[in-house]
Amino acid sequence: MTPEAKVKKKVVAILKEHDAYFFYPVTGGYGRSGVPDIVVCHDGRFIGIECKSGKKKPTPLQQVNLDQIAETGGIALVVNEENISDVQDILNR
């Protein structure tokens, strides 16, 4: 399992704990490129989560999508091994 896949697995465990609705969007073909790895709806809030490992950053296209989510009132997170607790914090609010 890749380091990023391990981050995704931990995030999904937290989402399931909170009974959040979530899915992994399909990119390419008919999907939209640059969307976050996990799209979530919890307590009426739209959350986009981009999972990274180590010190990796979102690509410019991923960042554009995250910025659009935040600008339209959603919550946009970039999560790695160091800040997975941010997902828990958001869901607990």
TORRO-10522 format. One record per atom (N, C-alpha, C): atom name; residue in one letter; y, z, x; residue number from 0. Coordinates in Angstrom, 3 decimals, always signed. Each point is the difference from the previous one (the first is absolute). Layout:
# residues N
atome=CA&residu=a&c2=Y&c3=Z&c1=X&num=NUM .
...
***
This chain:
# residues 93
atome=N&residu=m&c2=-1.181&c3=+0.000&c1=+0.855&num=0 .
atome=CA&residu=m&c2=+1.181&c3=+0.000&c1=-0.855&num=0 .
atome=C&residu=m&c2=+1.242&c3=+0.000&c1=+0.899&num=0 .
atome=N&residu=t&c2=+0.942&c3=-0.876&c1=-0.314&num=1 .
atome=CA&residu=t&c2=+1.223&c3=-0.099&c1=+0.795&num=1 .
atome=C&residu=t&c2=+0.872&c3=+1.238&c1=-0.229&num=1 .
atome=N&residu=p&c2=+0.901&c3=+0.298&c1=+0.931&num=2 .
atome=CA&residu=p&c2=+0.907&c3=+1.140&c1=-0.205&num=2 .
atome=C&residu=p&c2=+0.820&c3=-0.132&c1=-1.290&num=2 .
atome=N&residu=e&c2=+0.447&c3=-1.221&c1=-0.318&num=3 .
atome=CA&residu=e&c2=+0.770&c3=-0.193&c1=-1.233&num=3 .
atome=C&residu=e&c2=-0.870&c3=+0.243&c1=-1.234&num=3 .
atome=N&residu=a&c2=-1.249&c3=-0.423&c1=+0.051&num=4 .
atome=CA&residu=a&c2=-0.920&c3=+0.227&c1=-1.116&num=4 .
atome=C&residu=a&c2=-0.224&c3=+1.495&c1=-0.225&num=4 .
atome=N&residu=k&c2=-0.011&c3=+0.769&c1=+1.080&num=5 .
atome=CA&residu=k&c2=-0.145&c3=+1.461&c1=-0.126&num=5 .
atome=C&residu=k&c2=+1.205&c3=+0.600&c1=-0.716&num=5 .
atome=N&residu=v&c2=+1.197&c3=-0.512&c1=+0.310&num=6 .
atome=CA&residu=v&c2=+1.214&c3=+0.463&c1=-0.683&num=6 .
atome=C&residu=v&c2=-0.093&c3=-0.342&c1=-1.484&num=6 .
atome=N&residu=k&c2=-0.388&c3=-1.221&c1=-0.318&num=7 .
atome=CA&residu=k&c2=-0.133&c3=-0.422&c1=-1.404&num=7 .
atome=C&residu=k&c2=-0.999&c3=+0.886&c1=-0.741&num=7 .
atome=N&residu=k&c2=-1.110&c3=+0.311&c1=+0.639&num=8 .
atome=CA&residu=k&c2=-1.027&c3=+0.832&c1=-0.621&num=8 .
atome=C&residu=k&c2=+0.555&c3=+1.379&c1=-0.345&num=8 .
atome=N&residu=k&c2=+0.768&c3=+0.582&c1=+0.905&num=9 .
atome=CA&residu=k&c2=+0.599&c3=+1.322&c1=-0.248&num=9 .
atome=C&residu=k&c2=+1.034&c3=-0.066&c1=-1.117&num=9 .
atome=N&residu=v&c2=+0.801&c3=-1.059&c1=-0.015&num=10 .
atome=CA&residu=v&c2=+1.004&c3=-0.171&c1=-1.051&num=10 .
atome=C&residu=v&c2=-0.689&c3=-0.117&c1=-1.354&num=10 .
atome=N&residu=v&c2=-1.051&c3=-0.815&c1=-0.073&num=11 .
atome=CA&residu=v&c2=-0.727&c3=-0.188&c1=-1.257&num=11 .
atome=C&residu=v&c2=-0.602&c3=+1.324&c1=-0.487&num=11 .
atome=N&residu=a&c2=-0.499&c3=+0.809&c1=+0.907&num=12 .
atome=CA&residu=a&c2=-0.557&c3=+1.305&c1=-0.386&num=12 .
atome=C&residu=a&c2=+1.074&c3=+0.862&c1=-0.664&num=12 .
atome=N&residu=i&c2=+1.215&c3=-0.023&c1=+0.535&num=13 .
atome=CA&residu=i&c2=+1.110&c3=+0.759&c1=-0.582&num=13 .
atome=C&residu=i&c2=+0.354&c3=-0.561&c1=-1.368&num=13 .
atome=N&residu=l&c2=+0.059&c3=-1.327&c1=-0.114&num=14 .
atome=CA&residu=l&c2=+0.336&c3=-0.624&c1=-1.279&num=14 .
atome=C&residu=l&c2=-1.029&c3=+0.359&c1=-1.070&num=14 .
atome=N&residu=k&c2=-1.273&c3=-0.013&c1=+0.360&num=15 .
atome=CA&residu=k&c2=-1.054&c3=+0.355&c1=-0.950&num=15 .
atome=C&residu=k&c2=+0.107&c3=+1.466&c1=-0.419&num=15 .
atome=N&residu=e&c2=+0.341&c3=+0.848&c1=+0.950&num=16 .
atome=CA&residu=e&c2=+0.200&c3=+1.431&c1=-0.275&num=16 .
atome=C&residu=e&c2=+1.034&c3=+0.213&c1=-1.109&num=16 .
atome=N&residu=h&c2=+1.005&c3=-0.857&c1=-0.012&num=17 .
atome=CA&residu=h&c2=+1.113&c3=+0.110&c1=-0.948&num=17 .
atome=C&residu=h&c2=-0.174&c3=-0.903&c1=-1.223&num=17 .
atome=N&residu=d&c2=-1.151&c3=-0.605&c1=-0.135&num=18 .
atome=CA&residu=d&c2=-0.262&c3=-0.914&c1=-1.128&num=18 .
atome=C&residu=d&c2=+1.065&c3=-1.092&c1=-0.126&num=18 .
atome=N&residu=a&c2=+0.453&c3=-0.490&c1=+1.141&num=19 .
atome=CA&residu=a&c2=+1.012&c3=-1.057&c1=+0.009&num=19 .
atome=C&residu=a&c2=-0.664&c3=-1.352&c1=-0.250&num=19 .
atome=N&residu=y&c2=+0.717&c3=-0.879&c1=-0.684&num=20 .
atome=CA&residu=y&c2=-0.428&c3=-1.396&c1=-0.147&num=20 .
atome=C&residu=y&c2=+0.412&c3=-0.713&c1=+1.281&num=20 .
atome=N&residu=f&c2=-0.927&c3=-0.736&c1=+0.609&num=21 .
atome=CA&residu=f&c2=+0.344&c3=-0.733&c1=+1.224&num=21 .
atome=C&residu=f&c2=-0.912&c3=-1.205&c1=+0.157&num=21 .
atome=N&residu=f&c2=+0.463&c3=-0.952&c1=+0.809&num=22 .
atome=CA&residu=f&c2=-0.826&c3=-1.148&c1=+0.351&num=22 .
atome=C&residu=f&c2=+0.484&c3=-0.592&c1=+1.310&num=22 .
atome=N&residu=y&c2=-0.887&c3=-0.791&c1=+0.605&num=23 .
atome=CA&residu=y&c2=+0.321&c3=-0.762&c1=+1.205&num=23 .
atome=C&residu=y&c2=+0.366&c3=-1.406&c1=-0.455&num=23 .
atome=N&residu=p&c2=+1.247&c3=-0.413&c1=+0.145&num=24 .
atome=CA&residu=p&c2=+0.368&c3=-1.346&c1=-0.452&num=24 .
atome=C&residu=p&c2=-0.647&c3=-1.092&c1=+0.856&num=24 .
atome=N&residu=v&c2=-0.294&c3=-1.118&c1=-0.644&num=25 .
atome=CA&residu=v&c2=-0.543&c3=-1.165&c1=+0.703&num=25 .
atome=C&residu=v&c2=+1.179&c3=-0.798&c1=+0.534&num=25 .
atome=N&residu=t&c2=-0.050&c3=-0.340&c1=+1.271&num=26 .
atome=CA&residu=t&c2=+1.067&c3=-0.821&c1=+0.582&num=26 .
atome=C&residu=t&c2=-0.557&c3=-1.371&c1=+0.341&num=26 .
atome=N&residu=g&c2=+0.887&c3=-0.950&c1=+0.215&num=27 .
atome=CA&residu=g&c2=-0.435&c3=-1.357&c1=+0.289&num=27 .
atome=C&residu=g&c2=-0.416&c3=-0.702&c1=-1.286&num=27 .
atome=N&residu=g&c2=-0.134&c3=-1.300&c1=+0.058&num=28 .
atome=CA&residu=g&c2=-0.377&c3=-0.745&c1=-1.202&num=28 .
atome=C&residu=g&c2=+1.005&c3=+0.225&c1=-1.106&num=28 .
atome=N&residu=y&c2=-0.426&c3=+0.649&c1=-1.071&num=29 .
atome=CA&residu=y&c2=+0.893&c3=+0.262&c1=-1.130&num=29 .
atome=C&residu=y&c2=+0.731&c3=+1.332&c1=+0.136&num=29 .
atome=N&residu=g&c2=-0.379&c3=+0.827&c1=+0.974&num=30 .
atome=CA&residu=g&c2=+0.652&c3=+1.291&c1=+0.200&num=30 .
atome=C&residu=g&c2=+1.317&c3=-0.155&c1=+0.742&num=30 .
atome=N&residu=r&c2=+0.730&c3=+1.053&c1=+0.054&num=31 .
atome=CA&residu=r&c2=+1.293&c3=+0.011&c1=+0.679&num=31 .
atome=C&residu=r&c2=-0.166&c3=+0.631&c1=+1.370&num=31 .
atome=N&residu=s&c2=+0.467&c3=-0.647&c1=+1.033&num=32 .
atome=CA&residu=s&c2=-0.124&c3=+0.515&c1=+1.359&num=32 .
atome=C&residu=s&c2=+0.995&c3=+1.135&c1=+0.252&num=32 .
atome=N&residu=g&c2=-0.408&c3=+0.924&c1=+0.842&num=33 .
atome=CA&residu=g&c2=+0.894&c3=+1.073&c1=+0.423&num=33 .
atome=C&residu=g&c2=+0.011&c3=+1.210&c1=-0.911&num=33 .
atome=N&residu=v&c2=-0.766&c3=-0.026&c1=-1.094&num=34 .
atome=CA&residu=v&c2=-0.008&c3=+1.162&c1=-0.890&num=34 .
atome=C&residu=v&c2=-0.705&c3=+1.159&c1=+0.698&num=34 .
atome=N&residu=p&c2=+0.320&c3=+1.234&c1=-0.387&num=35 .
atome=CA&residu=p&c2=-0.641&c3=+1.153&c1=+0.640&num=35 .
atome=C&residu=p&c2=-1.522&c3=-0.016&c1=-0.172&num=35 .
atome=N&residu=d&c2=-0.678&c3=+0.706&c1=+0.873&num=36 .
atome=CA&residu=d&c2=-1.463&c3=+0.062&c1=-0.034&num=36 .
atome=C&residu=d&c2=-0.521&c3=+0.591&c1=-1.304&num=36 .
atome=N&residu=i&c2=+0.697&c3=+1.012&c1=-0.508&num=37 .
atome=CA&residu=i&c2=-0.453&c3=+0.675&c1=-1.215&num=37 .
atome=C&residu=i&c2=+1.187&c3=+0.108&c1=-0.959&num=37 .
atome=N&residu=v&c2=-0.213&c3=-0.438&c1=-1.234&num=38 .
atome=CA&residu=v&c2=+1.011&c3=+0.098&c1=-1.050&num=38 .
atome=C&residu=v&c2=-0.462&c3=+1.099&c1=-0.953&num=38 .
atome=N&residu=v&c2=+0.920&c3=+0.930&c1=-0.305&num=39 .
atome=CA&residu=v&c2=-0.349&c3=+1.212&c1=-0.735&num=39 .
atome=C&residu=v&c2=+0.948&c3=+0.205&c1=-1.170&num=39 .
atome=N&residu=c&c2=-0.541&c3=+0.538&c1=-1.091&num=40 .
atome=CA&residu=c&c2=+0.818&c3=+0.526&c1=-1.080&num=40 .
atome=C&residu=c&c2=-0.471&c3=+1.421&c1=-0.252&num=40 .
atome=N&residu=h&c2=+0.936&c3=+0.945&c1=+0.071&num=41 .
atome=CA&residu=h&c2=-0.338&c3=+1.403&c1=-0.208&num=41 .
atome=C&residu=h&c2=+1.157&c3=+0.692&c1=-0.705&num=41 .
atome=N&residu=d&c2=-0.303&c3=+0.614&c1=-1.130&num=42 .
atome=CA&residu=d&c2=+1.021&c3=+0.689&c1=-0.797&num=42 .
atome=C&residu=d&c2=+1.205&c3=-0.895&c1=-0.274&num=42 .
atome=N&residu=g&c2=-0.266&c3=-1.278&c1=-0.270&num=43 .
atome=CA&residu=g&c2=+1.058&c3=-0.942&c1=-0.330&num=43 .
atome=C&residu=g&c2=+0.786&c3=-0.518&c1=+1.186&num=43 .
atome=N&residu=r&c2=-0.433&c3=+0.333&c1=+1.193&num=44 .
atome=CA&residu=r&c2=+0.700&c3=-0.461&c1=+1.205&num=44 .
atome=C&residu=r&c2=-0.777&c3=-1.128&c1=+0.664&num=44 .
atome=N&residu=f&c2=+0.716&c3=-1.018&c1=+0.448&num=45 .
atome=CA&residu=f&c2=-0.588&c3=-1.116&c1=+0.740&num=45 .
atome=C&residu=f&c2=+0.086&c3=+0.335&c1=+1.480&num=45 .
atome=N&residu=i&c2=-1.135&c3=-0.082&c1=+0.687&num=46 .
atome=CA&residu=i&c2=-0.049&c3=+0.357&c1=+1.422&num=46 .
atome=C&residu=i&c2=-0.717&c3=-1.112&c1=+0.762&num=46 .
atome=N&residu=g&c2=+0.618&c3=-0.481&c1=+1.052&num=47 .
atome=CA&residu=g&c2=-0.629&c3=-0.970&c1=+0.894&num=47 .
atome=C&residu=g&c2=-0.293&c3=+0.690&c1=+1.323&num=47 .
atome=N&residu=i&c2=-1.251&c3=-0.068&c1=+0.442&num=48 .
atome=CA&residu=i&c2=-0.393&c3=+0.675&c1=+1.238&num=48 .
atome=C&residu=i&c2=-0.515&c3=-1.030&c1=+1.000&num=48 .
atome=N&residu=e&c2=+0.660&c3=-0.076&c1=+1.130&num=49 .
atome=CA&residu=e&c2=-0.435&c3=-0.847&c1=+1.105&num=49 .
atome=C&residu=e&c2=-0.674&c3=+0.911&c1=+1.019&num=49 .
atome=N&residu=c&c2=-1.261&c3=-0.266&c1=+0.302&num=50 .
atome=CA&residu=c&c2=-0.765&c3=+0.830&c1=+0.928&num=50 .
atome=C&residu=c&c2=-0.001&c3=-0.631&c1=+1.387&num=50 .
atome=N&residu=k&c2=+0.274&c3=+0.802&c1=+0.988&num=51 .
atome=CA&residu=k&c2=+0.006&c3=-0.447&c1=+1.389&num=51 .
atome=C&residu=k&c2=-0.737&c3=+1.020&c1=+0.844&num=51 .
atome=N&residu=s&c2=-0.400&c3=-0.396&c1=+1.185&num=52 .
atome=CA&residu=s&c2=-0.595&c3=+0.950&c1=+0.935&num=52 .
atome=C&residu=s&c2=+0.931&c3=+0.171&c1=+1.189&num=52 .
atome=N&residu=g&c2=-0.053&c3=+1.179&c1=+0.565&num=53 .
atome=CA&residu=g&c2=+0.816&c3=+0.274&c1=+1.181&num=53 .
atome=C&residu=g&c2=+1.474&c3=-0.196&c1=-0.260&num=53 .
atome=N&residu=k&c2=+0.659&c3=-0.678&c1=+0.916&num=54 .
atome=CA&residu=k&c2=+1.439&c3=-0.212&c1=-0.101&num=54 .
atome=C&residu=k&c2=+0.345&c3=-1.395&c1=-0.533&num=54 .
atome=N&residu=k&c2=-0.972&c3=-0.679&c1=-0.591&num=55 .
atome=CA&residu=k&c2=+0.247&c3=-1.347&c1=-0.526&num=55 .
atome=C&residu=k&c2=+1.006&c3=+0.055&c1=-1.137&num=55 .
atome=N&residu=k&c2=+0.796&c3=-1.033&c1=-0.082&num=56 .
atome=CA&residu=k&c2=+1.057&c3=-0.114&c1=-1.017&num=56 .
atome=C&residu=k&c2=-0.345&c3=-1.130&c1=-0.970&num=56 .
atome=N&residu=p&c2=+0.607&c3=+0.019&c1=-1.188&num=57 .
atome=CA&residu=p&c2=-0.194&c3=-1.110&c1=-0.933&num=57 .
atome=C&residu=p&c2=+0.549&c3=-1.301&c1=+0.593&num=57 .
atome=N&residu=t&c2=-0.600&c3=-1.110&c1=-0.393&num=58 .
atome=CA&residu=t&c2=+0.535&c3=-1.297&c1=+0.398&num=58 .
atome=C&residu=t&c2=+1.343&c3=-0.193&c1=-0.715&num=58 .
atome=N&residu=p&c2=+0.821&c3=-0.935&c1=+0.462&num=59 .
atome=CA&residu=p&c2=+1.269&c3=-0.238&c1=-0.703&num=59 .
atome=C&residu=p&c2=-0.203&c3=-0.300&c1=-1.495&num=59 .
atome=N&residu=l&c2=-1.019&c3=-0.787&c1=-0.359&num=60 .
atome=CA&residu=l&c2=-0.244&c3=-0.317&c1=-1.406&num=60 .
atome=C&residu=l&c2=-0.453&c3=+1.241&c1=-0.776&num=60 .
atome=N&residu=q&c2=-0.826&c3=+0.823&c1=+0.613&num=61 .
atome=CA&residu=q&c2=-0.404&c3=+1.257&c1=-0.648&num=61 .
atome=C&residu=q&c2=+1.211&c3=+0.898&c1=-0.225&num=61 .
atome=N&residu=q&c2=+0.891&c3=+0.055&c1=+0.986&num=62 .
atome=CA&residu=q&c2=+1.189&c3=+0.841&c1=-0.131&num=62 .
atome=C&residu=q&c2=+0.908&c3=-0.491&c1=-1.117&num=62 .
atome=N&residu=v&c2=+0.135&c3=-1.325&c1=-0.143&num=63 .
atome=CA&residu=v&c2=+0.798&c3=-0.567&c1=-1.094&num=63 .
atome=C&residu=v&c2=-0.555&c3=+0.485&c1=-1.340&num=63 .
atome=N&residu=n&c2=-1.316&c3=-0.054&c1=-0.159&num=64 .
atome=CA&residu=n&c2=-0.617&c3=+0.444&c1=-1.251&num=64 .
atome=C&residu=n&c2=+0.200&c3=+1.489&c1=-0.223&num=64 .
atome=N&residu=l&c2=-0.154&c3=+0.805&c1=+1.036&num=65 .
atome=CA&residu=l&c2=+0.224&c3=+1.440&c1=-0.121&num=65 .
atome=C&residu=l&c2=+1.449&c3=+0.298&c1=-0.384&num=65 .
atome=N&residu=d&c2=+0.927&c3=-0.728&c1=+0.619&num=66 .
atome=CA&residu=d&c2=+1.425&c3=+0.178&c1=-0.326&num=66 .
atome=C&residu=d&c2=+0.277&c3=-0.383&c1=-1.455&num=66 .
atome=N&residu=q&c2=-0.608&c3=-1.076&c1=-0.476&num=67 .
atome=CA&residu=q&c2=+0.196&c3=-0.411&c1=-1.394&num=67 .
atome=C&residu=q&c2=-0.538&c3=+1.057&c1=-0.970&num=67 .
atome=N&residu=i&c2=-1.121&c3=+0.592&c1=+0.327&num=68 .
atome=CA&residu=i&c2=-0.553&c3=+1.069&c1=-0.846&num=68 .
atome=C&residu=i&c2=+0.988&c3=+1.159&c1=-0.067&num=68 .
atome=N&residu=a&c2=+0.496&c3=+0.428&c1=+1.153&num=69 .
atome=CA&residu=a&c2=+0.938&c3=+1.124&c1=+0.041&num=69 .
atome=C&residu=a&c2=+1.308&c3=-0.332&c1=-0.717&num=69 .
atome=N&residu=e&c2=+0.503&c3=-1.220&c1=+0.184&num=70 .
atome=CA&residu=e&c2=+1.268&c3=-0.402&c1=-0.613&num=70 .
atome=C&residu=e&c2=-0.081&c3=-0.073&c1=-1.524&num=70 .
atome=N&residu=t&c2=-1.200&c3=-0.188&c1=-0.532&num=71 .
atome=CA&residu=t&c2=-0.152&c3=-0.102&c1=-1.450&num=71 .
atome=C&residu=t&c2=-0.514&c3=+1.295&c1=-0.631&num=71 .
atome=N&residu=g&c2=+0.062&c3=+1.085&c1=+0.754&num=72 .
atome=CA&residu=g&c2=-0.330&c3=+1.316&c1=-0.552&num=72 .
atome=C&residu=g&c2=-1.408&c3=+0.485&c1=+0.256&num=72 .
atome=N&residu=g&c2=-0.811&c3=-0.795&c1=+0.694&num=73 .
atome=CA&residu=g&c2=-1.350&c3=+0.442&c1=+0.338&num=73 .
atome=C&residu=g&c2=+0.002&c3=+0.827&c1=+1.272&num=73 .
atome=N&residu=i&c2=-1.170&c3=+0.450&c1=+0.364&num=74 .
atome=CA&residu=i&c2=-0.176&c3=+0.777&c1=+1.232&num=74 .
atome=C&residu=i&c2=-0.786&c3=-0.861&c1=+0.969&num=74 .
atome=N&residu=a&c2=+0.506&c3=-0.173&c1=+1.204&num=75 .
atome=CA&residu=a&c2=-0.647&c3=-0.809&c1=+1.023&num=75 .
atome=C&residu=a&c2=-0.324&c3=+0.888&c1=+1.202&num=75 .
atome=N&residu=l&c2=-1.270&c3=+0.022&c1=+0.365&num=76 .
atome=CA&residu=l&c2=-0.437&c3=+0.835&c1=+1.119&num=76 .
atome=C&residu=l&c2=-0.713&c3=-0.831&c1=+1.052&num=76 .
atome=N&residu=v&c2=+0.233&c3=+0.339&c1=+1.257&num=77 .
atome=CA&residu=v&c2=-0.813&c3=-0.499&c1=+1.103&num=77 .
atome=C&residu=v&c2=-0.738&c3=+1.221&c1=+0.524&num=77 .
atome=N&residu=v&c2=-1.321&c3=-0.048&c1=-0.064&num=78 .
atome=CA&residu=v&c2=-0.816&c3=+1.170&c1=+0.307&num=78 .
atome=C&residu=v&c2=-0.914&c3=-0.291&c1=+1.183&num=78 .
atome=N&residu=n&c2=-0.086&c3=+0.967&c1=+0.915&num=79 .
atome=CA&residu=n&c2=-0.955&c3=-0.068&c1=+1.100&num=79 .
atome=C&residu=n&c2=-0.711&c3=+1.355&c1=+0.112&num=79 .
atome=N&residu=e&c2=-0.756&c3=+0.175&c1=+1.061&num=80 .
atome=CA&residu=e&c2=-0.758&c3=+1.232&c1=+0.165&num=80 .
atome=C&residu=e&c2=+0.888&c3=+1.248&c1=+0.029&num=80 .
atome=N&residu=e&c2=+1.223&c3=-0.161&c1=+0.436&num=81 .
atome=CA&residu=e&c2=+0.914&c3=+1.138&c1=+0.185&num=81 .
atome=C&residu=e&c2=+0.678&c3=+0.462&c1=-1.290&num=81 .
atome=N&residu=n&c2=+0.162&c3=-0.899&c1=-0.968&num=82 .
atome=CA&residu=n&c2=+0.787&c3=+0.379&c1=-1.186&num=82 .
atome=C&residu=n&c2=-0.737&c3=-0.239&c1=-1.325&num=82 .
atome=N&residu=i&c2=-1.312&c3=+0.039&c1=+0.030&num=83 .
atome=CA&residu=i&c2=-0.770&c3=-0.168&c1=-1.237&num=83 .
atome=C&residu=i&c2=+0.405&c3=+1.058&c1=-1.023&num=83 .
atome=N&residu=s&c2=+0.413&c3=+1.157&c1=+0.458&num=84 .
atome=CA&residu=s&c2=+0.429&c3=+1.068&c1=-0.924&num=84 .
atome=C&residu=s&c2=+1.175&c3=-0.421&c1=-0.862&num=84 .
atome=N&residu=d&c2=+0.752&c3=-1.033&c1=+0.418&num=85 .
atome=CA&residu=d&c2=+1.114&c3=-0.495&c1=-0.828&num=85 .
atome=C&residu=d&c2=-0.504&c3=-0.498&c1=-1.355&num=85 .
atome=N&residu=v&c2=-1.198&c3=-0.586&c1=-0.019&num=86 .
atome=CA&residu=v&c2=-0.576&c3=-0.484&c1=-1.260&num=86 .
atome=C&residu=v&c2=-0.243&c3=+1.193&c1=-0.915&num=86 .
atome=N&residu=q&c2=-0.582&c3=+1.041&c1=+0.528&num=87 .
atome=CA&residu=q&c2=-0.267&c3=+1.232&c1=-0.752&num=87 .
atome=C&residu=q&c2=+1.315&c3=+0.572&c1=-0.530&num=87 .
atome=N&residu=d&c2=+1.013&c3=+0.051&c1=+0.849&num=88 .
atome=CA&residu=d&c2=+1.304&c3=+0.550&c1=-0.401&num=88 .
atome=C&residu=d&c2=+0.609&c3=-0.782&c1=-1.155&num=88 .
atome=N&residu=i&c2=-0.044&c3=-1.329&c1=+0.079&num=89 .
atome=CA&residu=i&c2=+0.560&c3=-0.856&c1=-1.065&num=89 .
atome=C&residu=i&c2=-0.740&c3=+0.238&c1=-1.307&num=89 .
atome=N&residu=l&c2=-1.317&c3=+0.056&c1=+0.055&num=90 .
atome=CA&residu=l&c2=-0.787&c3=+0.170&c1=-1.222&num=90 .
atome=C&residu=l&c2=+0.162&c3=+1.392&c1=-0.597&num=90 .
atome=N&residu=n&c2=+0.306&c3=+0.987&c1=+0.814&num=91 .
atome=CA&residu=n&c2=+0.199&c3=+1.362&c1=-0.489&num=91 .
atome=C&residu=n&c2=+1.360&c3=+0.198&c1=-0.665&num=91 .
atome=N&residu=r&c2=+0.935&c3=-0.899&c1=+0.223&num=92 .
atome=CA&residu=r&c2=+1.350&c3=+0.148&c1=-0.575&num=92 .
atome=C&residu=r&c2=-0.025&c3=-0.159&c1=-1.497&num=92 .
***
